[in-house]
Amino acid sequence: MSTLAISPAQSGDGRALRWLASQEALLSFAIVLIAVLVGLYNPRFLATRNLTDIVLGNAYVAVAAIGMSLVIVSGNIDISVGSLIGVLATISGSLAVAGVPMVLVWLTPLVVGVLVMALQGAVVAYLRIPSIVVTLGMLSILKGGLISVTGGRWITDLPQAFHLADIELFGLLPMPVLIMVTATILAALWMRYSASGRAIYATGGNAEAARLCGVSPRRTVLMVFALHGLFAGIATLLFATQLKVIQSTVPPNLELTVITAAVVGGVSILGGVGTVIGSTLATILIAEIASALVFINVSPYWIHAVQGGLILVTVIADILRRRRRQVGG
Amino acid sequence: MAVLATEIRSSAPRWLIRHETLLAAILAVALAILCVFNENFLTIDNLLNQGRLMTEVGLLALPMTFIIITGGIDLSVGSIVGLCAIILGYSWKNLGFPLPLAVVFAVGVGGVAGFVNGLMITRVRVPPLIMTIATLALYRGLAEGISQARSVRNYPEWFFFLGQGEWLGVPMQLWILLAGIVAAGIVLDRTTFGRTLYAIGHNETAARFSGLPVDRTKLIIYTLSGLAAGVSAWVLVSRVTTTRSDMGTGYELDVIAAVVLGGTSIFGGVGTIWGTVIGLVMIQLLKNGLALTGVKGDATIIVIGAVLIASTLIASSLHGRREVAS
């Protein structure tokens, strides 16, 4: 597989071949393959309702994974995002119940998300504390803060207008899908074609070289974390506004699901490599696998083991592929 | 190698004086405040009971100190605890193992889980952070999958001796922790193996070129971490008398916080077992003190998170200043 991934690129054998060997193509292929195989076993899997549920229910993961991809491409990691989304959902829900105008209800998570992440980004970039320590600390601050402030109470009686995720544009295009696709495309274009987007790859690939080329790695890391906070805010909206009840417990393992999506999507955990189209496709693949397990009568308790196995295999494949490329090149 | 060793020896005492005196001072102040606020705090019963509660995290903190000294990290320890606890209960209840064999099997599975981490880190060169995030998910997932959310209860009476009994008036598990602390302290301070850990943390490439067995050393410490998680799971199950797949969730935070608070640098090359012990005691007393003064359990994890970030900041600023000075 790795020779397939490398040789077309090296020999310049045309774009089509190169695309076929890309992570995005592999993911698309896997998504279709699983749909066909599970569909043959249990045709109910291919019901329109099930397929849309897979995408609708996980659009927020995909949006959060866009931000995570930026962070990982820049050579960092964030394990606080799950707790942050829990906190933002509670803030947004509380404001809605308190009768605050909807625009503010929807904007506040975005602003708070950017502030919290920018703070972490500043500590990582300017005080040079590894992102793992900062976000591990923030994880416990947010998680502990959420439970102590809410006292474990759930937010109920959310006003009808709150449910942004239920809106369907022109009666057929659901909001979460629209936002997921738009955010993915915009982020992909920005990362590929803009100078600030390229700066993320430069910083993650080799921060010292980036600095010598006139890129400020510190400012880039700060910007990446701030943007990650923005995506976390958007993800919160898609997540919270599809719920009837907002629980004060953080969605368990959400940060792991988001990291898995980014890594399975082809973002190299060593930094410098990856696309957000990959992370969005990977989100859909992971959600599809979770749903497929149910349809082939495997207990849903195995889902985290499957996710963990998936992340492990992708990481090892990524590292082996890189190593071979270094030897070959 | 000789130069490296002298460099370490000459820099260590100065650092020791700074960080551990600071810690001891903070600990003394915290103790004083806790005593004033609560008369139940400074009773033998309370303190011994805190020792009981400290053991599971403490056992994990010893190999974690080794790992962080080499510049690595193990985020999967909490999940290994959960996996081992489930294996213990499952192999006894469902596979019909005699209970002592189930314990040995569970600890062995912990060792294998740690060995797998070490193998991928040394052979495939997966960064420790990434490898153990992946196995954090994988091992917890295996625990959930194997247990199917069923808990195991009704262990025989003798099994609870380790977690609830005492010997010479001291909780049973505290003896295990004490033995572990002494052993880890001697290994780190007095053996070639221990010095190798510092050398790897200071400069891995240099350590390799000096002919030190870098990969074998790393493989051993990650395996030790898994074994410690197995023993920790055994102690935990014996103490709480039941097995659930979410056991040990979040332990990695407490463990890393204790080690980092104890002065082991997350950048590698610096740290002592004694520092870790002080860090461990501080966190446990902080938790206990806050609980006794009426603060809920969830608020204490805020404090641990804040302490973790703050102590890294302080350590790195001391570290930076020393670099500038020398």
Boltz contact constraints between the chains, C-beta under 6 A:
constraints:
  - contact:
      token1: [A, 129]
      token2: [B, 312]
      max_distance: 6.0
  - contact:
      token1: [A, 130]
      token2: [B, 266]
      max_distance: 6.0
  - contact:
      token1: [A, 132]
      token2: [B, 129]
      max_distance: 6.0
  - contact:
      token1: [A, 133]
      token2: [B, 266]
      max_distance: 6.0
  - contact:
      token1: [A, 133]
      token2: [B, 312]
      max_distance: 6.0
  - contact:
      token1: [A, 137]
      token2: [B, 305]
      max_distance: 6.0
  - contact:
      token1: [A, 137]
      token2: [B, 308]
      max_distance: 6.0
  - contact:
      token1: [A, 137]
      token2: [B, 309]
      max_distance: 6.0
  - contact:
      token1: [A, 140]
      token2: [B, 253]
      max_distance: 6.0
  - contact:
      token1: [A, 140]
      token2: [B, 301]
      max_distance: 6.0
  - contact:
      token1: [A, 140]
      token2: [B, 304]
      max_distance: 6.0
  - contact:
      token1: [A, 140]
      token2: [B, 305]
      max_distance: 6.0
  - contact:
      token1: [A, 141]
      token2: [B, 302]
      max_distance: 6.0
  - contact:
      token1: [A, 141]
      token2: [B, 305]
      max_distance: 6.0
  - contact:
      token1: [A, 144]
      token2: [B, 298]
      max_distance: 6.0
  - contact:
      token1: [A, 144]
      token2: [B, 299]
      max_distance: 6.0
  - contact:
      token1: [A, 144]
      token2: [B, 301]
      max_distance: 6.0
  - contact:
      token1: [A, 144]
      token2: [B, 302]
      max_distance: 6.0
  - contact:
      token1: [A, 145]
      token2: [B, 302]
      max_distance: 6.0
  - contact:
      token1: [A, 147]
      token2: [B, 298]
      max_distance: 6.0
  - contact:
      token1: [A, 148]
      token2: [B, 296]
      max_distance: 6.0
  - contact:
      token1: [A, 148]
      token2: [B, 298]
      max_distance: 6.0
  - contact:
      token1: [A, 148]
      token2: [B, 299]
      max_distance: 6.0
  - contact:
      token1: [A, 256]
      token2: [B, 137]
      max_distance: 6.0
  - contact:
      token1: [A, 269]
      token2: [B, 130]
      max_distance: 6.0
  - contact:
      token1: [A, 299]
      token2: [B, 148]
      max_distance: 6.0
  - contact:
      token1: [A, 301]
      token2: [B, 144]
      max_distance: 6.0
  - contact:
      token1: [A, 301]
      token2: [B, 145]
      max_distance: 6.0
  - contact:
      token1: [A, 301]
      token2: [B, 148]
      max_distance: 6.0
  - contact:
      token1: [A, 302]
      token2: [B, 145]
      max_distance: 6.0
  - contact:
      token1: [A, 304]
      token2: [B, 140]
      max_distance: 6.0
  - contact:
      token1: [A, 304]
      token2: [B, 141]
      max_distance: 6.0
  - contact:
      token1: [A, 304]
      token2: [B, 144]
      max_distance: 6.0
  - contact:
      token1: [A, 305]
      token2: [B, 141]
      max_distance: 6.0
  - contact:
      token1: [A, 305]
      token2: [B, 142]
      max_distance: 6.0
  - contact:
      token1: [A, 305]
      token2: [B, 145]
      max_distance: 6.0
  - contact:
      token1: [A, 307]
      token2: [B, 137]
      max_distance: 6.0
  - contact:
      token1: [A, 308]
      token2: [B, 137]
      max_distance: 6.0
  - contact:
      token1: [A, 308]
      token2: [B, 138]
      max_distance: 6.0
  - contact:
      token1: [A, 308]
      token2: [B, 141]
      max_distance: 6.0
  - contact:
      token1: [A, 309]
      token2: [B, 138]
      max_distance: 6.0
  - contact:
      token1: [A, 311]
      token2: [B, 134]
      max_distance: 6.0
  - contact:
      token1: [A, 312]
      token2: [B, 134]
      max_distance: 6.0
  - contact:
      token1: [A, 312]
      token2: [B, 138]
      max_distance: 6.0
  - contact:
      token1: [A, 315]
      token2: [B, 126]
      max_distance: 6.0
  - contact:
      token1: [A, 315]
      token2: [B, 130]
      max_distance: 6.0
  - contact:
      token1: [A, 315]
      token2: [B, 134]
      max_distance: 6.0
  - contact:
      token1: [A, 316]
      token2: [B, 124]
      max_distance: 6.0
  - contact:
      token1: [A, 319]
      token2: [B, 124]
      max_distance: 6.0
  - contact:
      token1: [A, 319]
      token2: [B, 126]
      max_distance: 6.0
